[in-house]
Amino acid sequence: MRLSDVPGLTQLALALALTVSFLPTAGAQESQEQAIERRVNELLGRMTLEEKVGQLNLVSHGPPLRWEDISEGKAGAVLNFNSAQDVARAQALVRESRLKIPLLFGLDVLHGFRTQFPLPLGEAAAFSPRVSRLASEWAAKEASHVGVNWTFAPMADLSRDSRWGRIVEGFGEDPTLGAALTAARVEGFRKGGLAAAAKHFAGYGAPQGGRDYDTTYIPRAEMYDTYLPPFRAAVEAGTASFMAAFNALNGEPSTANPWLLTDVLRTQWGFDGFVTSDWVGIGELVNHGIAADGAEAARKAILAGVDMDMMGQLYINHLPDEVRAGRVPESVIDESVRRVLRTKFRLGLFDRPDVDSSHQDSEFPSPESRQAAREVARETFVLLQNRDDVLPIPSKVRSIAVVGPLADAPQDQMGPHAARGHKEDSVTILEGVRRRAQNAGIAVRHAPACDLFCRNTDALPAAIEAARQSDFVIAVFGEPQELSGEAASRARMDLNGKQIEVLEELAKTGKPVALVIMGGRPQVLGPVADRIPSILMAWYPGTEAGPAVADVLFGDVSPSGKLPLTWPRATGQLPLYYNRLPTGRPTLANNRFTLHYIDENVAPLYPFGWGLSYTHFAYSDARIASRQLDEGQVLEVSVTVKNAGARDGQEVVQLYTRDPVASRSRPLRELKAFEKIALKPGETKQVTLRVPVESLGFHFDDGTYLVEAGAIQVFVGGSSLADQVGEAEILKTLRIPPLERRASVSTGVAQ
């Protein structure tokens, strides 16, 4: 048919239809984000006030959750659902609701789901974004298999005080390391199928006295320089959400802190995901003394920028009345709901089929997940000292005594927050040593010496006898799981119970002793550091602790971990960290009136970045590519590293800088870049590390970033004790307002 064959008006209509059919449609022109925003706004326009507030309600499995709350649209997210059967039931109830908005299923998946990987602080010792990404991806794959789609991780809290029990969940004391690993964990979770919730925003890792939940006082400039970079890295890496911290920051509780939640997170960083409270965190505003009742607490939290109420039920009970009374604008509710819906659309939850209810977590650990856990764990072990090359275990050894209660502690080796970890899945250190020793024809004796907390040493004589009858002693001590993690702050960091007594008795046997420390933070070793020649920090190694530890003890793999935090000599040194400010009276050995203690060495026992190997690495030919740097340029430092020993090994090459003369006092050293390399005996590699000039400055309280003209000292080596290799000069002062500041969280860090 030709257009001329149809009459007037019909001809016009057909012409218009044909013209339109060849034009790009609105849908075709939409970007994915535009399509998401359109769907969010369409759905939001259909919602009642009560349905909106329902999306802001996060409630745990079990009371007070009623299953009918889901079908009635009174829950936007749930937590502690960890079986496919329960998830599928909840998803079926969603389809009975009026709007059929899918749920977020949240869970604390920190370092594994069923297969347990090393705790995050241990993982940080690998100094490897690749390792962090791998561990997080495996945890996410297992959790998403049973329908979990959201994890309350990673913990991006920097901490300089190992009295704080939750230091085990983070990355240690350095913002550059923390930013790189936080980003890697977000990426790994996402690749494995979980949305991330970076926590706890912010300053939670610096409570007074190391006491969990206590208040923190951190100047805003210090927040920007030290405590916020890992959180910003989470934004850059695409975290779906944030969790507000329990603590008050400078007198203002984080759960009602508009500077943190709105000014920094949304305005300066452009984050458009959502923020959840921590467990009953909104209700705790009453305890903080800034709210008289639940209604006021809900009002202050939502206005500050907390979008979701975890287990408080204050939003769902009070916000509709607050809106109707005019105390909370409905536009504020709309914006919070918009953030939640946006996240759900981005995750594809509206289009995703329900979980298969036949899926079981018992399908794990698989051979593949066990191998991954083993490989990750052995990269995290830090060889703190190794006098007389006690390790690796010599080939002439024909019998070994494994001593200590933590050698055969399948539950404890997983550490706190072990999600669906089962102790029956764990291969203990004792079992790992036995398997490896059997292959070499070595006899193994086991004697615990004391109970788990080493309070009772009735079994010590048997342990001493086992040591005397053996050629070599592996002593496994440290912190049982109960002494680490949330609500496990410690005033005394010494090896608990009678561990020191037991270790001294083992040393008296004259047999070579290697101490393996299991735990979530540094321990004060006292005389043990002098009496025991070889000490290996194993953290909480996870499901495959035994094979991983055996790999390193027997020399099948050389240890390559580096300390992600400074190891104190005494509890009284805490907080303790390498990147401190200089003092007007630097330590002089024979001058009382300089920086020191009258009853202890002021220096740490082991510095940040420290870790030995079974081989030796030689650094040479360090070169700074350009000694004059202008805006937009990069500090580029190359160094030649040689494996000068007889074994394969890995080294973490670390670059530190210092601004020696500035308008305000600057840290003695700051880690700016690092790369982990593997070298065979005699092999040499040139490593080049790069840092943008724009990352060589510091912040003011208002968020302005300043890079000052002048000298920058450069240090390169295998720890924070690295030698100075030269200086570069920044030619021009740069002042960058907070809204123009761009993060460079992975600069110089091998991925």
Secondary structure, 3 states (H helix, E strand, C coil): CCHHHCCHHHHHHHHHHHHHHCCCCHHHHCCHHHHHHHHHHHHHHCCCHHHHHHCCEEEECCCCCCHHHHHCCCCCEEECCCCHHHHHHHHHHHCCCCCCCCCEEEECCCCECCCECCCHHHHHCCCCHHHHHHHHHHHHHHHHHCCCCEECCCECCCCCCCCCHHHHHCCCCCHHHHHHHHHHHHHHHHHHCCEEEEEEECCCCCCHHHCCCCCECCCHHHHHHHHCHHHHHHHHHCCCEEEECCCEECCEEHHHCHHHHHHHHHHHCCCCCEEECCCCCCCHHHHHCCCCCHHHHHHHHHHHCCCEEECCCHHHHHHHHHHHCCCCCHHHHHHHHHHHHHHHHHCCCCCCCCCCCCCCHHHCCCHHHHHHHHHHHHHHCEEEEEHHHCCCCCCCCCEEEEECHHHHCCCHHHCCCCCCCCHHHCCCHHHHHHHHHHHCCCEEEEECCCCCCCCCCCCHHHHHHHHHCCCEEEEEEECCHHHCCCCCCCCCCECCCCHHHHHHHHHHCCCCEEEEEECCCCCECCCHHHHCCEEEEEECCCCCHHHHHHHHHCCCCCCCCCCCCCECCCHHHCCCCCCCCCCCCCCCCCCCCCCCCCCCCCCCCECCCCCECCCCEEEEEEEECCCEECCCCEEEEEEEEEECCCCCEEEEEEEEEECCCCCCCCCCCEEEEEEEEEECCCCEEEEEEEEEHHHCCEECCCCCEEECCEEEEEEEECCCCCEEEEEEEECCCEEECHHHCCCCCCCCECC
